[in-house]
């Protein structure tokens, strides 16, 4: 596939990456982008070919990063990412940083501990198939395995929002998931901080869910400051809002692999 943007700003971003690859940052969400969405979050694994394609891109570009809501070490383990030279993984929406085999992890905010105790009581009467994923610095309630996932999600939304408010957390909705996490944690802040640290001259970000909108915001803010950027949607009929704002839409994780391979081939 040829890497072509459907917007002028995206075309400018791709051109900047190809012109100065050594000063470019390419960042990717994990679930739904590098890894297919699965019913059991613990079963998520990188798309076939994704690790090889990421590693090859990392040889030709300034920095490759993964920015995920998962704990950084979990994303590295599930993705098989440990062998990619120079990779940075920002986990817990940027609160954690994995690099060169070492994880920098701050203390868990107290509100998460409170929610950890109260959340099981809220979902005790939820439909069968609703599960809690404990991410350490965040908690996620998944309804994908329920008989009616959207109905289950809506039944829980108000209760979980109230718990978030009482615990000093924020509720982040996603693809059949409601996540509780500390305020100030988002992929946009993580992306912007890394781009500033690196002095990136161009930025690409690829994601698939509502939590990735903050990263799209960051790309647009960087553009306004003179740093070209590209917003990539790992296409899904479940999240129209992201596709509407993307410069480039690909067909899920397999499309991301093809994008990585094509972009790398154009950097030789």
C-alpha positions in Angstrom: 0.0 0.0 0.0 1.1 3.6 -0.6 1.0 5.8 2.5 -1.4 8.6 1.4 -3.3 11.0 3.6 -6.8 12.2 2.8 -6.0 15.6 4.3 -3.5 18.3 3.4 -2.2 18.5 6.9 -1.7 14.8 7.0 0.1 14.9 3.7 2.4 17.6 5.1 3.0 15.4 8.2 4.0 12.4 6.1 6.3 14.5 3.9 8.0 15.8 7.0 8.5 12.3 8.4 10.0 11.1 5.1 12.2 14.2 4.7 13.6 14.1 8.3 13.0 10.6 9.6 15.7 10.8 12.2 13.8 13.7 13.9 10.4 12.0 13.7 8.3 10.3 16.4 5.8 7.5 15.5 3.6 6.5 18.4 1.0 3.8 18.6 -1.8 2.7 20.9 -1.7 -1.0 21.8 -5.2 -2.6 22.0 -7.1 -2.3 18.7 -4.1 -0.8 17.0 -1.1 -3.0 17.4 -3.2 -5.9 18.8 -6.7 -7.1 17.8 -9.5 -6.4 20.3 -10.4 -9.6 22.1 -13.1 -10.5 24.6 -10.6 -11.3 27.4 -8.1 -8.4 27.9 -5.5 -10.9 29.2 -5.6 -12.7 25.9 -4.5 -9.7 23.8 -1.4 -10.2 21.8 0.3 -8.2 19.0 -1.0 -8.7 15.5 1.0 -11.1 13.4 3.9 -9.1 11.8 3.5 -6.1 14.1 6.6 -6.6 16.2 8.8 -7.2 13.1 7.3 -4.1 11.4 7.8 -1.9 14.5 11.4 -3.0 14.9 12.2 -2.3 11.3 10.6 1.1 11.5 12.6 1.8 14.6 15.8 1.4 12.6 14.8 4.2 10.2 13.1 6.8 12.4 14.0 8.9 15.4 11.8 7.2 17.9 9.0 4.6 18.0 6.7 4.6 21.0 3.7 2.7 22.3 1.2 4.8 24.4 -1.4 2.6 26.2 -3.8 2.6 29.1 -2.3 -0.8 30.1 0.6 -1.0 32.6 3.8 -0.6 30.6 5.3 -4.0 31.5 2.0 -5.8 30.6 2.0 -4.2 27.1 5.6 -5.2 26.6 4.9 -8.7 27.7 1.7 -9.2 25.8 3.0 -7.5 22.7 6.4 -9.2 22.7 8.0 -5.8 22.4 11.1 -6.2 24.6 13.4 -6.9 21.8 12.7 -3.7 19.8 15.8 -1.4 20.1 15.0 2.1 21.2 11.3 1.5 21.9 9.6 3.6 24.6 6.4 2.3 26.1 4.3 4.8 28.1 1.8 2.9 30.1 -1.1 3.9 32.3 -1.7 6.8 29.9 1.8 8.1 30.5 2.2 7.6 34.2 4.6 4.7 33.6 7.6 4.6 31.3 9.3 1.4 30.1 12.6 1.8 28.3 15.6 -0.6 27.9 14.0 -3.2 30.1 13.4 -0.8 33.1 10.0 0.5 34.2 9.6 3.8 36.0 6.4 3.7 38.1 5.0 6.3 40.4 2.9 5.5 43.5 -0.8 4.6 42.9 -3.1 7.5 43.7 -5.3 6.9 46.7 -8.6 7.3 44.8 -7.8 4.1 42.8 -7.5 2.1 46.0 -10.9 3.4 47.1 -12.5 2.5 43.8 -10.9 -0.9 43.9 -12.9 -1.7 47.0 -16.2 -0.2 45.8 -16.3 -1.2 42.2 -16.9 -4.9 42.7 -20.0 -4.0 44.7 -21.3 -1.9 41.8 -21.0 -4.7 39.3 -22.2 -7.5 41.6 -25.7 -7.2 40.1 -24.5 -6.5 36.5 -25.3 -8.9 33.7 -23.1 -12.0 33.3 -19.9 -11.4 31.4 -19.2 -8.0 32.9 -15.6 -8.0 34.3 -13.2 -5.7 36.0 -9.6 -5.3 34.8 -7.2 -4.0 37.4 -4.5 -2.0 35.7 -2.8 -0.9 38.9 -3.2 2.8 38.4 -6.6 2.5 36.8 -9.6 0.1 36.8 -11.6 -0.8 33.7 -15.1 -2.4 33.5 -15.5 -4.4 30.3 -19.0 -5.4 29.0 -17.9 -6.9 25.7 -18.6 -10.5 26.9 -22.1 -9.6 28.2 -25.1 -10.9 26.1 -26.0 -7.2 25.4 -22.8 -5.3 25.8 -24.2 -1.8 25.0 -27.1 -2.3 27.4 -24.8 -3.4 30.1 -22.6 -0.4 29.5 -25.4 2.1 29.8 -26.8 0.4 32.9 -23.4 0.9 34.6 -22.4 4.3 33.2 -24.2 6.5 35.8 -23.1 4.3 38.8 -19.4 4.3 37.7 -19.5 8.0 37.0 -20.7 8.6 40.5 -18.0 6.4 41.9 -15.4 8.3 39.9 -16.6 11.6 41.3 -16.5 10.4 44.9 -13.0 8.9 44.4 -11.5 11.9 42.7 -11.1 10.0 39.5 -12.3 10.5 35.9 -14.3 8.0 33.9 -13.1 7.3 30.4 -15.5 5.5 28.0 -14.3 3.2 25.3 -15.2 0.3 23.1 -17.5 -1.6 25.6 -15.4 -0.4 28.5 -15.7 2.3 31.2 -12.3 3.1 32.8 -11.6 4.9 36.1 -8.3 6.7 36.3 -6.7 9.6 38.0 -7.2 13.1 36.4 -4.4 14.4 34.3 -3.6 11.1 32.7 -4.2 11.0 29.0 -2.5 9.9 25.8 -2.4 13.5 24.5 -0.3 14.7 27.5 2.0 11.6 27.1 2.5 12.2 23.4 3.1 15.9 23.7 5.6 15.4 26.6 7.6 12.8 24.7 7.6 14.9 21.5 8.9 17.9 23.5 11.5 15.8 25.2 12.8 14.5 21.9 12.5 17.8 20.0 10.5 15.9 17.4 10.2 17.6 14.0 7.3 15.5 12.9 4.8 13.2 14.7 2.6 10.3 13.8 0.0 8.9 16.1 -2.2 5.8 15.5 -5.1 4.7 17.7 -8.6 3.2 17.6 -10.7 4.3 20.5 -12.1 7.4 22.3 -9.1 7.5 24.6 -7.0 8.3 21.5 -8.9 11.5 20.8 -6.6 13.3 23.3 -3.6 12.2 21.3 -5.3 13.5 18.1 -5.8 16.8 20.0 -2.0 16.8 20.8 -1.1 16.2 17.2 -3.3 19.2 16.1 -1.8 21.4 18.9 1.7 20.5 17.7 0.7 21.3 14.1 -0.4 24.8 15.3 3.0 25.2 16.8 4.8 24.3 13.5 5.4 20.6 14.1 3.8 18.6 11.2 1.8 15.6 12.2 -0.4 12.6 11.1 -3.4 11.2 12.8 -4.1 7.5 11.9 -7.3 5.6 12.8 -7.1 1.9 13.1 -10.5 1.7 11.6 -13.5 0.4 13.5 -17.2 0.8 13.0 -17.5 1.0 16.8 -15.7 4.4 17.1 -16.8 6.8 14.4 -15.5 9.9 16.2 -11.9 8.9 15.7 -12.3 8.1 12.0 -13.9 11.4 11.4 -10.8 13.2 12.7 -8.2 11.0 11.1 -5.9 12.0 8.3 -5.5 8.3 7.4 -7.7 5.3 8.1 -6.5 1.7 7.9 -8.3 -1.6 8.4 -7.5 -2.4 12.0 -4.3 -4.0 13.3 -3.6 -5.8 10.0 -3.8 -2.4 8.2 -1.4 -0.9 10.8 1.1 -3.6 10.0 0.8 -2.8 6.3 1.2 0.9 7.1 4.3 0.3 9.1 5.8 -1.8 6.3 4.9 0.7 3.6 6.2 3.7 5.6 9.5 1.9 6.3 9.9 1.1 2.6 9.6 4.8 1.8 12.3 5.7 4.3 15.0 3.5 2.7 
